[in-house]
Amino acid sequence: MAPTPDFAHLVPDVMLDAVESVLGMRMSGLATPLPSYINRVYEVQTMGGERLIAKFYRPDRWSREAIEEEHAFTLDCVVDEIPVIAPMRLPSGETLHEADGIYFALFEKRLGRQFEIHSRPDWLRVGNLLGRLHVVGSRKEAVHRTNIHPEESTADSINYLLDHELVAPSHRAQFEDLADTILDESAELFDEDDFIRIHGDCHGGNILTRPGEGLCLIDFDDMMMGPAVHDLWLLLPGPVQECRFQVDLLIRGYEQFREFDDTSLRLVEPLRAMRMIYYLAWCGHQVEDYKFRHDHPQWGSDAFWQRENADLDTQLQAIRTSLGHAGSSPRHYDAADTPELPEAPI
């Protein structure tokens, strides 16, 4: 059996040779690594001076088909003039390439800075952007991507942690009980008929503002099938019941392009718990990585799992509390306090 490819041999010369091979042109010696823990990302330069971004996907994380579905989503967005950074389609028609068993893609380099959401127009603009994104996302399915349903993705994360004995033995029973309870109380809230292609990791760091061009969504690496609300809640500064103003404006901007199901707000706290469990499993996949162990020396200890179980218990209570408020309307505009705002350009 052939060994699993890894990044150990992906030195600059190997990376540049792979880029030259698919571009059919010589590159300069520029090979600047960019911050990315999961993948390997480099800024490179053609001999003509054009700067490009080369992204090498971590082996065994996504299949070819799954990466191609990520690319297809961003290319669909480009067709609808939604500001995203899509992979370059080379003359061969391909966006995904392979070098020694490692998949990679090339992107145009674009400058921008993180968009900070402060004002009413800011929240409307982001709502506009996500509404447009989800119009495109609703047109097709992504059968090879993560399906963010508790009984699928979260169950897989829990099983990984338990099967690989990553939970400290003294805290395993409590973790298993908490995780199973979260699954049981969350699963019935999700309806896969409402799932669409979504960004999947839509926090503030993945929305850029570009001079003269407006907002731009980046990093579709965690693109998945799931409820639309998952792309909204990560932007909120707290629980839904404490962020009514921001929620109202996000939905108001969103519904300029696509109807939003208010009842899906009851999924926010379950989704937060699911993300907590997913992150634990994600870390579990990295435990043998030297850099991870160096940066997180306490991960997996008794004290670590005691804290994690306490956090999961707190989050379980937050789920129950939020469902107690689920019947109340999330919208409560006051004409005196919230004057009519113009549509904000994206």
C-alpha atoms as a printed R data frame, in Angstrom:
    type eleno elety resid chain resno       x      y       z
1   ATOM     1    CA   MET     A     1   0.000  0.000   0.000
2   ATOM     2    CA   ALA     A     2   1.353  3.431  -0.950
3   ATOM     3    CA   PRO     A     3   2.156  5.698   2.015
4   ATOM     4    CA   THR     A     4  -0.233  8.541   2.786
5   ATOM     5    CA   PRO     A     5   1.133 11.764   1.268
6   ATOM     6    CA   ASP     A     6   2.028 14.541   3.663
7   ATOM     7    CA   PHE     A     7   3.501 18.027   3.690
8   ATOM     8    CA   ALA     A     8   6.972 16.943   4.794
9   ATOM     9    CA   HIS     A     9   8.389 17.030   1.270
10  ATOM    10    CA   LEU     A    10   6.527 20.181   0.184
11  ATOM    11    CA   VAL     A    11   9.597 22.388   0.222
12  ATOM    12    CA   PRO     A    12   9.567 25.613  -1.864
13  ATOM    13    CA   ASP     A    13  11.300 24.011  -4.866
14  ATOM    14    CA   VAL     A    14   8.756 21.194  -5.028
15  ATOM    15    CA   MET     A    15   5.870 23.625  -4.620
16  ATOM    16    CA   LEU     A    16   7.164 25.996  -7.326
17  ATOM    17    CA   ASP     A    17   7.779 23.102  -9.732
18  ATOM    18    CA   ALA     A    18   4.154 22.015  -9.292
19  ATOM    19    CA   VAL     A    19   2.866 25.537  -9.947
20  ATOM    20    CA   GLU     A    20   5.094 25.936 -13.014
21  ATOM    21    CA   SER     A    21   3.863 22.602 -14.353
22  ATOM    22    CA   VAL     A    22   0.175 23.557 -14.355
23  ATOM    23    CA   LEU     A    23   0.697 27.166 -15.431
24  ATOM    24    CA   GLY     A    24   3.141 26.291 -18.166
25  ATOM    25    CA   MET     A    25   5.370 29.223 -17.274
26  ATOM    26    CA   ARG     A    26   8.413 29.961 -15.174
27  ATOM    27    CA   MET     A    27   8.052 31.340 -11.668
28  ATOM    28    CA   SER     A    28  10.411 33.615  -9.811
29  ATOM    29    CA   GLY     A    29  11.975 32.350  -6.596
30  ATOM    30    CA   LEU     A    30   9.321 34.036  -4.432
31  ATOM    31    CA   ALA     A    31   7.655 31.508  -2.116
32  ATOM    32    CA   THR     A    32   6.228 33.343   0.886
33  ATOM    33    CA   PRO     A    33   4.275 31.107   3.312
34  ATOM    34    CA   LEU     A    34   0.986 32.596   4.492
35  ATOM    35    CA   PRO     A    35  -0.799 31.849   7.791
36  ATOM    36    CA   SER     A    36  -2.798 28.630   7.536
37  ATOM    37    CA   TYR     A    37  -2.694 25.798  10.050
38  ATOM    38    CA   ILE     A    38  -4.695 23.212   8.140
39  ATOM    39    CA   ASN     A    39  -3.429 23.723   4.607
40  ATOM    40    CA   ARG     A    40  -0.177 25.046   3.148
41  ATOM    41    CA   VAL     A    41  -0.603 28.399   1.444
42  ATOM    42    CA   TYR     A    42   2.089 30.355  -0.388
43  ATOM    43    CA   GLU     A    43   2.335 33.615  -2.250
44  ATOM    44    CA   VAL     A    44   4.214 33.076  -5.497
45  ATOM    45    CA   GLN     A    45   5.151 35.260  -8.446
46  ATOM    46    CA   THR     A    46   5.447 34.705 -12.173
47  ATOM    47    CA   MET     A    47   8.513 35.916 -14.008
48  ATOM    48    CA   GLY     A    48   6.270 38.664 -15.365
49  ATOM    49    CA   GLY     A    49   5.611 39.944 -11.851
50  ATOM    50    CA   GLU     A    50   2.045 38.678 -11.325
51  ATOM    51    CA   ARG     A    51   1.434 37.587  -7.720
52  ATOM    52    CA   LEU     A    52  -0.650 34.451  -7.153
53  ATOM    53    CA   ILE     A    53  -1.729 32.379  -4.160
54  ATOM    54    CA   ALA     A    54  -1.039 28.645  -4.215
55  ATOM    55    CA   LYS     A    55  -3.130 26.602  -1.779
56  ATOM    56    CA   PHE     A    56  -2.101 23.004  -1.068
57  ATOM    57    CA   TYR     A    57  -4.868 21.032   0.667
58  ATOM    58    CA   ARG     A    58  -4.009 18.896   3.685
59  ATOM    59    CA   PRO     A    59  -3.969 15.254   2.539
60  ATOM    60    CA   ASP     A    60  -6.887 13.026   3.563
61  ATOM    61    CA   ARG     A    61  -9.004 15.921   4.821
62  ATOM    62    CA   TRP     A    62 -11.184 16.305   1.730
63  ATOM    63    CA   SER     A    63 -11.670 14.047  -1.265
64  ATOM    64    CA   ARG     A    64 -11.140 15.385  -4.777
65  ATOM    65    CA   GLU     A    65 -14.909 15.455  -5.246
66  ATOM    66    CA   ALA     A    66 -15.410 17.470  -2.052
67  ATOM    67    CA   ILE     A    67 -12.818 20.072  -3.058
68  ATOM    68    CA   GLU     A    68 -14.350 20.307  -6.510
69  ATOM    69    CA   GLU     A    69 -17.721 21.038  -4.878
70  ATOM    70    CA   GLU     A    70 -16.100 23.874  -2.906
71  ATOM    71    CA   HIS     A    71 -14.691 25.265  -6.150
72  ATOM    72    CA   ALA     A    72 -18.023 24.860  -7.935
73  ATOM    73    CA   PHE     A    73 -19.803 26.873  -5.234
74  ATOM    74    CA   THR     A    74 -17.391 29.800  -5.492
75  ATOM    75    CA   LEU     A    75 -17.509 29.713  -9.295
76  ATOM    76    CA   ASP     A    76 -21.327 29.747  -9.152
77  ATOM    77    CA   CYS     A    77 -21.025 32.837  -6.970
78  ATOM    78    CA   VAL     A    78 -18.797 34.531  -9.536
79  ATOM    79    CA   VAL     A    79 -21.421 33.941 -12.208
80  ATOM    80    CA   ASP     A    80 -23.964 35.759 -10.005
81  ATOM    81    CA   GLU     A    81 -21.427 38.555  -9.339
82  ATOM    82    CA   ILE     A    82 -21.162 37.728  -5.650
83  ATOM    83    CA   PRO     A    83 -17.774 38.919  -4.381
84  ATOM    84    CA   VAL     A    84 -15.723 35.829  -3.548
85  ATOM    85    CA   ILE     A    85 -12.201 34.716  -4.415
86  ATOM    86    CA   ALA     A    86 -12.621 31.700  -6.671
87  ATOM    87    CA   PRO     A    87  -9.847 29.391  -7.871
88  ATOM    88    CA   MET     A    88  -8.291 30.105 -11.230
89  ATOM    89    CA   ARG     A    89  -9.639 28.034 -14.089
90  ATOM    90    CA   LEU     A    90  -6.695 27.213 -16.323
91  ATOM    91    CA   PRO     A    91  -6.929 26.683 -20.111
92  ATOM    92    CA   SER     A    92  -7.439 22.965 -19.424
93  ATOM    93    CA   GLY     A    93 -10.691 23.909 -17.677
94  ATOM    94    CA   GLU     A    94  -9.460 22.506 -14.367
95  ATOM    95    CA   THR     A    95  -9.312 24.361 -11.046
96  ATOM    96    CA   LEU     A    96  -7.867 21.486  -8.986
97  ATOM    97    CA   HIS     A    97  -4.416 20.024  -9.594
98  ATOM    98    CA   GLU     A    98  -2.280 17.325  -7.993
99  ATOM    99    CA   ALA     A    99   1.382 17.106  -7.053
100 ATOM   100    CA   ASP     A   100   2.693 13.877  -5.527
101 ATOM   101    CA   GLY     A   101  -0.729 13.009  -4.121
102 ATOM   102    CA   ILE     A   102  -1.437 16.491  -2.737
103 ATOM   103    CA   TYR     A   103  -4.233 18.545  -4.274
104 ATOM   104    CA   PHE     A   104  -3.695 22.245  -4.886
105 ATOM   105    CA   ALA     A   105  -5.335 25.254  -6.493
106 ATOM   106    CA   LEU     A   106  -4.214 28.697  -7.623
107 ATOM   107    CA   PHE     A   107  -5.916 32.001  -6.839
108 ATOM   108    CA   GLU     A   108  -5.413 35.584  -7.899
109 ATOM   109    CA   LYS     A   109  -3.922 37.678  -5.123
110 ATOM   110    CA   ARG     A   110  -6.351 40.302  -3.846
111 ATOM   111    CA   LEU     A   111  -5.788 42.798  -1.099
112 ATOM   112    CA   GLY     A   112  -8.315 43.628   1.593
113 ATOM   113    CA   ARG     A   113  -8.768 44.088   5.316
114 ATOM   114    CA   GLN     A   114 -11.138 42.479   7.772
115 ATOM   115    CA   PHE     A   115 -14.544 44.126   7.762
116 ATOM   116    CA   GLU     A   116 -15.567 45.306  11.207
117 ATOM   117    CA   ILE     A   117 -19.318 45.437  11.780
118 ATOM   118    CA   HIS     A   118 -20.291 48.441  13.880
119 ATOM   119    CA   SER     A   119 -23.243 50.353  12.431
120 ATOM   120    CA   ARG     A   120 -26.744 49.591  11.206
121 ATOM   121    CA   PRO     A   121 -25.669 49.868   7.563
122 ATOM   122    CA   ASP     A   122 -22.829 47.426   8.283
123 ATOM   123    CA   TRP     A   123 -25.227 44.741   9.545
124 ATOM   124    CA   LEU     A   124 -27.527 45.351   6.574
125 ATOM   125    CA   ARG     A   125 -24.630 45.001   4.130
126 ATOM   126    CA   VAL     A   126 -23.574 41.672   5.617
127 ATOM   127    CA   GLY     A   127 -27.177 40.474   5.556
128 ATOM   128    CA   ASN     A   128 -27.374 41.475   1.887
129 ATOM   129    CA   LEU     A   129 -24.221 39.519   1.112
130 ATOM   130    CA   LEU     A   130 -25.362 36.356   2.876
131 ATOM   131    CA   GLY     A   131 -28.809 36.521   1.318
132 ATOM   132    CA   ARG     A   132 -27.246 36.641  -2.138
133 ATOM   133    CA   LEU     A   133 -24.826 33.852  -1.238
134 ATOM   134    CA   HIS     A   134 -27.654 31.591  -0.121
135 ATOM   135    CA   VAL     A   135 -29.686 32.219  -3.256
136 ATOM   136    CA   VAL     A   136 -26.809 30.627  -5.125
137 ATOM   137    CA   GLY     A   137 -26.269 28.003  -2.424
138 ATOM   138    CA   SER     A   138 -29.877 26.838  -2.659
139 ATOM   139    CA   ARG     A   139 -29.655 25.943  -6.355
140 ATOM   140    CA   LYS     A   140 -27.535 22.798  -6.015
141 ATOM   141    CA   GLU     A   141 -26.490 20.214  -3.459
142 ATOM   142    CA   ALA     A   142 -22.987 19.260  -2.375
143 ATOM   143    CA   VAL     A   143 -23.162 15.539  -1.742
144 ATOM   144    CA   HIS     A   144 -19.495 15.114  -0.823
145 ATOM   145    CA   ARG     A   145 -19.320 17.891   1.783
146 ATOM   146    CA   THR     A   146 -20.095 17.818   5.499
147 ATOM   147    CA   ASN     A   147 -23.793 17.606   6.326
148 ATOM   148    CA   ILE     A   148 -24.124 19.656   9.520
149 ATOM   149    CA   HIS     A   149 -26.812 17.577  11.192
150 ATOM   150    CA   PRO     A   150 -26.282 16.428  14.791
151 ATOM   151    CA   GLU     A   151 -26.829 12.792  13.905
152 ATOM   152    CA   GLU     A   152 -24.236 12.967  11.143
153 ATOM   153    CA   SER     A   153 -21.371 15.426  11.563
154 ATOM   154    CA   THR     A   154 -21.605 15.776  15.344
155 ATOM   155    CA   ALA     A   155 -22.075 12.066  15.918
156 ATOM   156    CA   ASP     A   156 -18.968 11.478  13.793
157 ATOM   157    CA   SER     A   157 -16.986 13.949  15.929
158 ATOM   158    CA   ILE     A   158 -18.108 12.305  19.173
159 ATOM   159    CA   ASN     A   159 -17.290  8.834  17.889
160 ATOM   160    CA   TYR     A   160 -13.853  9.965  16.762
161 ATOM   161    CA   LEU     A   161 -13.019 11.337  20.199
162 ATOM   162    CA   LEU     A   162 -14.249  8.198  21.960
163 ATOM   163    CA   ASP     A   163 -12.959  5.601  19.506
164 ATOM   164    CA   HIS     A   164  -9.472  7.109  19.560
165 ATOM   165    CA   GLU     A   165  -9.534  7.345  23.381
166 ATOM   166    CA   LEU     A   166  -8.833 11.076  23.307
167 ATOM   167    CA   VAL     A   167 -11.082 11.836  26.285
168 ATOM   168    CA   ALA     A   168  -9.345 11.431  29.632
169 ATOM   169    CA   PRO     A   169 -10.676  8.199  31.231
170 ATOM   170    CA   SER     A   170 -11.818  9.966  34.388
171 ATOM   171    CA   HIS     A   171 -14.018 12.304  32.318
172 ATOM   172    CA   ARG     A   172 -15.111  9.978  29.526
173 ATOM   173    CA   ALA     A   173 -18.460  8.941  31.030
174 ATOM   174    CA   GLN     A   174 -19.495 12.532  31.720
175 ATOM   175    CA   PHE     A   175 -18.432 13.640  28.238
176 ATOM   176    CA   GLU     A   176 -20.341 10.809  26.604
177 ATOM   177    CA   ASP     A   177 -23.463 11.568  28.646
178 ATOM   178    CA   LEU     A   178 -23.324 15.312  27.868
179 ATOM   179    CA   ALA     A   179 -22.634 14.759  24.172
180 ATOM   180    CA   ASP     A   180 -25.425 12.199  23.814
181 ATOM   181    CA   THR     A   181 -27.869 14.487  25.610
182 ATOM   182    CA   ILE     A   182 -26.960 17.390  23.313
183 ATOM   183    CA   LEU     A   183 -27.519 15.120  20.315
184 ATOM   184    CA   ASP     A   184 -30.853 13.861  21.616
185 ATOM   185    CA   GLU     A   185 -32.203 17.321  22.414
186 ATOM   186    CA   SER     A   186 -30.935 18.928  19.195
187 ATOM   187    CA   ALA     A   187 -31.469 16.371  16.437
188 ATOM   188    CA   GLU     A   188 -35.236 16.730  16.172
189 ATOM   189    CA   LEU     A   189 -34.876 20.487  15.586
190 ATOM   190    CA   PHE     A   190 -33.032 20.023  12.280
191 ATOM   191    CA   ASP     A   191 -34.779 19.424   8.959
192 ATOM   192    CA   GLU     A   192 -32.421 18.375   6.167
193 ATOM   193    CA   ASP     A   193 -34.996 19.475   3.604
194 ATOM   194    CA   ASP     A   194 -34.011 23.029   4.547
195 ATOM   195    CA   PHE     A   195 -30.275 22.449   4.083
196 ATOM   196    CA   ILE     A   196 -28.438 24.373   1.371
197 ATOM   197    CA   ARG     A   197 -24.825 24.987   0.432
198 ATOM   198    CA   ILE     A   198 -23.438 27.462   2.974
199 ATOM   199    CA   HIS     A   199 -20.060 29.031   3.689
200 ATOM   200    CA   GLY     A   200 -19.770 27.046   6.922
201 ATOM   201    CA   ASP     A   201 -17.218 29.235   8.716
202 ATOM   202    CA   CYS     A   202 -18.688 32.690   8.297
203 ATOM   203    CA   HIS     A   203 -17.068 34.633  11.127
204 ATOM   204    CA   GLY     A   204 -15.871 38.213  10.840
205 ATOM   205    CA   GLY     A   205 -12.351 37.216   9.817
206 ATOM   206    CA   ASN     A   206 -13.683 35.733   6.583
207 ATOM   207    CA   ILE     A   207 -15.359 38.924   5.386
208 ATOM   208    CA   LEU     A   208 -13.001 41.450   3.847
209 ATOM   209    CA   THR     A   209 -13.563 44.969   2.665
210 ATOM   210    CA   ARG     A   210 -11.713 45.898  -0.503
211 ATOM   211    CA   PRO     A   211 -11.021 49.513  -1.500
212 ATOM   212    CA   GLY     A   212 -13.476 50.585  -4.164
213 ATOM   213    CA   GLU     A   213 -15.110 47.155  -4.365
214 ATOM   214    CA   GLY     A   214 -17.031 46.601  -1.131
215 ATOM   215    CA   LEU     A   215 -17.256 43.333   0.793
216 ATOM   216    CA   CYS     A   216 -15.720 40.013  -0.186
217 ATOM   217    CA   LEU     A   217 -16.218 36.528   1.285
218 ATOM   218    CA   ILE     A   218 -13.086 34.390   1.587
219 ATOM   219    CA   ASP     A   219 -12.048 30.894   2.726
220 ATOM   220    CA   PHE     A   220 -14.706 28.404   1.653
221 ATOM   221    CA   ASP     A   221 -12.591 25.525   2.970
222 ATOM   222    CA   ASP     A   222 -15.354 24.498   5.433
223 ATOM   223    CA   MET     A   223 -18.192 24.920   2.932
224 ATOM   224    CA   MET     A   224 -20.969 22.478   3.826
225 ATOM   225    CA   MET     A   225 -24.627 21.563   3.577
226 ATOM   226    CA   GLY     A   226 -26.640 23.023   6.432
227 ATOM   227    CA   PRO     A   227 -29.276 25.501   7.624
228 ATOM   228    CA   ALA     A   228 -28.870 29.087   6.432
229 ATOM   229    CA   VAL     A   229 -28.770 30.397  10.004
230 ATOM   230    CA   HIS     A   230 -25.364 28.760  10.505
231 ATOM   231    CA   ASP     A   231 -23.796 31.485   8.329
232 ATOM   232    CA   LEU     A   232 -25.382 34.214  10.461
233 ATOM   233    CA   TRP     A   233 -24.916 33.241  14.088
234 ATOM   234    CA   LEU     A   234 -21.100 33.245  14.073
235 ATOM   235    CA   LEU     A   235 -21.215 36.977  13.367
236 ATOM   236    CA   LEU     A   236 -23.251 37.771  16.472
237 ATOM   237    CA   PRO     A   237 -21.563 39.130  19.615
238 ATOM   238    CA   GLY     A   238 -23.607 36.837  21.876
239 ATOM   239    CA   PRO     A   239 -26.754 34.657  22.166
240 ATOM   240    CA   VAL     A   240 -29.697 35.553  19.957
241 ATOM   241    CA   GLN     A   241 -31.833 36.815  22.843
242 ATOM   242    CA   GLU     A   242 -29.065 39.274  23.741
243 ATOM   243    CA   CYS     A   243 -28.476 40.443  20.161
244 ATOM   244    CA   ARG     A   244 -31.956 41.210  18.878
245 ATOM   245    CA   PHE     A   245 -30.855 44.461  17.278
246 ATOM   246    CA   GLN     A   246 -28.093 42.820  15.231
247 ATOM   247    CA   VAL     A   247 -30.272 39.806  14.366
248 ATOM   248    CA   ASP     A   248 -33.075 42.031  13.147
249 ATOM   249    CA   LEU     A   249 -30.779 44.002  10.874
250 ATOM   250    CA   LEU     A   250 -29.026 40.917   9.510
251 ATOM   251    CA   ILE     A   251 -32.378 39.361   8.619
252 ATOM   252    CA   ARG     A   252 -33.674 42.622   7.194
253 ATOM   253    CA   GLY     A   253 -30.671 42.829   4.860
254 ATOM   254    CA   TYR     A   254 -30.864 39.109   4.083
255 ATOM   255    CA   GLU     A   255 -34.515 39.258   3.060
256 ATOM   256    CA   GLN     A   256 -33.824 41.827   0.381
257 ATOM   257    CA   PHE     A   257 -32.670 38.766  -1.572
258 ATOM   258    CA   ARG     A   258 -33.996 35.615   0.125
259 ATOM   259    CA   GLU     A   259 -36.685 34.732   2.661
260 ATOM   260    CA   PHE     A   260 -35.380 33.831   6.103
261 ATOM   261    CA   ASP     A   261 -37.099 31.312   8.370
262 ATOM   262    CA   ASP     A   262 -37.314 32.986  11.790
263 ATOM   263    CA   THR     A   263 -37.896 29.660  13.528
264 ATOM   264    CA   SER     A   264 -34.399 28.537  12.502
265 ATOM   265    CA   LEU     A   265 -32.996 30.868  15.186
266 ATOM   266    CA   ARG     A   266 -33.751 28.077  17.679
267 ATOM   267    CA   LEU     A   267 -30.864 26.191  16.050
268 ATOM   268    CA   VAL     A   268 -28.229 28.715  17.111
269 ATOM   269    CA   GLU     A   269 -27.406 27.301  20.548
270 ATOM   270    CA   PRO     A   270 -27.436 23.680  19.306
271 ATOM   271    CA   LEU     A   271 -25.129 24.781  16.483
272 ATOM   272    CA   ARG     A   272 -22.837 26.428  19.024
273 ATOM   273    CA   ALA     A   273 -22.630 23.151  20.962
274 ATOM   274    CA   MET     A   274 -21.992 21.238  17.749
275 ATOM   275    CA   ARG     A   275 -19.157 23.593  16.866
276 ATOM   276    CA   MET     A   276 -17.617 23.072  20.295
277 ATOM   277    CA   ILE     A   277 -17.644 19.300  19.787
278 ATOM   278    CA   TYR     A   278 -16.399 19.612  16.219
279 ATOM   279    CA   TYR     A   279 -13.469 21.723  17.409
280 ATOM   280    CA   LEU     A   280 -12.548 19.111  20.009
281 ATOM   281    CA   ALA     A   281 -12.486 16.448  17.298
282 ATOM   282    CA   TRP     A   282 -10.554 18.753  14.960
283 ATOM   283    CA   CYS     A   283  -7.902 19.181  17.651
284 ATOM   284    CA   GLY     A   284  -7.960 15.450  18.209
285 ATOM   285    CA   HIS     A   285  -6.883 14.932  14.608
286 ATOM   286    CA   GLN     A   286  -3.828 17.123  15.262
287 ATOM   287    CA   VAL     A   287  -2.568 15.594  18.512
288 ATOM   288    CA   GLU     A   288   0.383 13.898  16.849
289 ATOM   289    CA   ASP     A   289   1.420 17.107  15.115
290 ATOM   290    CA   TYR     A   290   4.507 18.580  16.792
291 ATOM   291    CA   LYS     A   291   3.417 22.180  16.339
292 ATOM   292    CA   PHE     A   292   0.010 21.438  17.853
293 ATOM   293    CA   ARG     A   293   1.537 19.727  20.890
294 ATOM   294    CA   HIS     A   294   3.969 22.606  21.322
295 ATOM   295    CA   ASP     A   295   1.204 25.217  21.142
296 ATOM   296    CA   HIS     A   296  -1.328 23.259  23.243
297 ATOM   297    CA   PRO     A   297   0.660 21.304  25.858
298 ATOM   298    CA   GLN     A   298  -2.367 20.886  28.163
299 ATOM   299    CA   TRP     A   299  -4.717 19.508  25.510
300 ATOM   300    CA   GLY     A   300  -6.186 16.184  26.589
301 ATOM   301    CA   SER     A   301  -5.194 16.413  30.247
302 ATOM   302    CA   ASP     A   302  -7.596 15.777  33.134
303 ATOM   303    CA   ALA     A   303  -7.833 19.506  33.805
304 ATOM   304    CA   PHE     A   304  -8.544 20.151  30.121
305 ATOM   305    CA   TRP     A   305 -11.432 17.689  29.956
306 ATOM   306    CA   GLN     A   306 -12.835 18.918  33.249
307 ATOM   307    CA   ARG     A   307 -13.102 22.407  31.713
308 ATOM   308    CA   GLU     A   308 -14.519 21.093  28.452
309 ATOM   309    CA   ASN     A   309 -17.210 19.071  30.200
310 ATOM   310    CA   ALA     A   310 -18.125 22.103  32.303
311 ATOM   311    CA   ASP     A   311 -18.415 24.188  29.126
312 ATOM   312    CA   LEU     A   312 -20.567 21.555  27.420
313 ATOM   313    CA   ASP     A   313 -22.851 21.387  30.464
314 ATOM   314    CA   THR     A   314 -23.207 25.177  30.408
315 ATOM   315    CA   GLN     A   315 -23.979 25.040  26.714
316 ATOM   316    CA   LEU     A   316 -26.596 22.324  27.250
317 ATOM   317    CA   GLN     A   317 -28.349 24.649  29.687
318 ATOM   318    CA   ALA     A   318 -28.100 27.442  27.085
319 ATOM   319    CA   ILE     A   319 -29.825 25.191  24.556
320 ATOM   320    CA   ARG     A   320 -32.666 24.507  26.955
321 ATOM   321    CA   THR     A   321 -32.989 28.180  27.846
322 ATOM   322    CA   SER     A   322 -33.018 29.275  24.219
323 ATOM   323    CA   LEU     A   323 -35.730 26.764  23.331
324 ATOM   324    CA   GLY     A   324 -37.813 28.242  26.113
325 ATOM   325    CA   HIS     A   325 -37.693 31.541  24.197
326 ATOM   326    CA   ALA     A   326 -38.171 29.974  20.774
327 ATOM   327    CA   GLY     A   327 -41.810 30.891  20.535
328 ATOM   328    CA   SER     A   328 -41.192 34.610  20.766
329 ATOM   329    CA   SER     A   329 -40.760 36.629  17.604
330 ATOM   330    CA   PRO     A   330 -37.154 37.633  16.879
331 ATOM   331    CA   ARG     A   331 -38.244 40.861  15.231
332 ATOM   332    CA   HIS     A   332 -39.258 43.875  17.192
333 ATOM   333    CA   TYR     A   333 -38.593 46.935  15.087
334 ATOM   334    CA   ASP     A   334 -39.648 50.185  16.645
335 ATOM   335    CA   ALA     A   335 -40.338 52.807  13.997
336 ATOM   336    CA   ALA     A   336 -39.234 55.525  16.376
337 ATOM   337    CA   ASP     A   337 -35.899 53.864  17.157
338 ATOM   338    CA   THR     A   338 -35.145 52.236  13.812
339 ATOM   339    CA   PRO     A   339 -35.739 54.632  10.941
340 ATOM   340    CA   GLU     A   340 -36.047 53.313   7.415
341 ATOM   341    CA   LEU     A   341 -32.552 52.697   6.089
342 ATOM   342    CA   PRO     A   342 -31.572 52.725   2.436
343 ATOM   343    CA   GLU     A   343 -30.366 49.523   0.838
344 ATOM   344    CA   ALA     A   344 -26.632 49.346   1.415
345 ATOM   345    CA   PRO     A   345 -24.368 48.412  -1.482
346 ATOM   346    CA   ILE     A   346 -22.354 45.283  -0.902
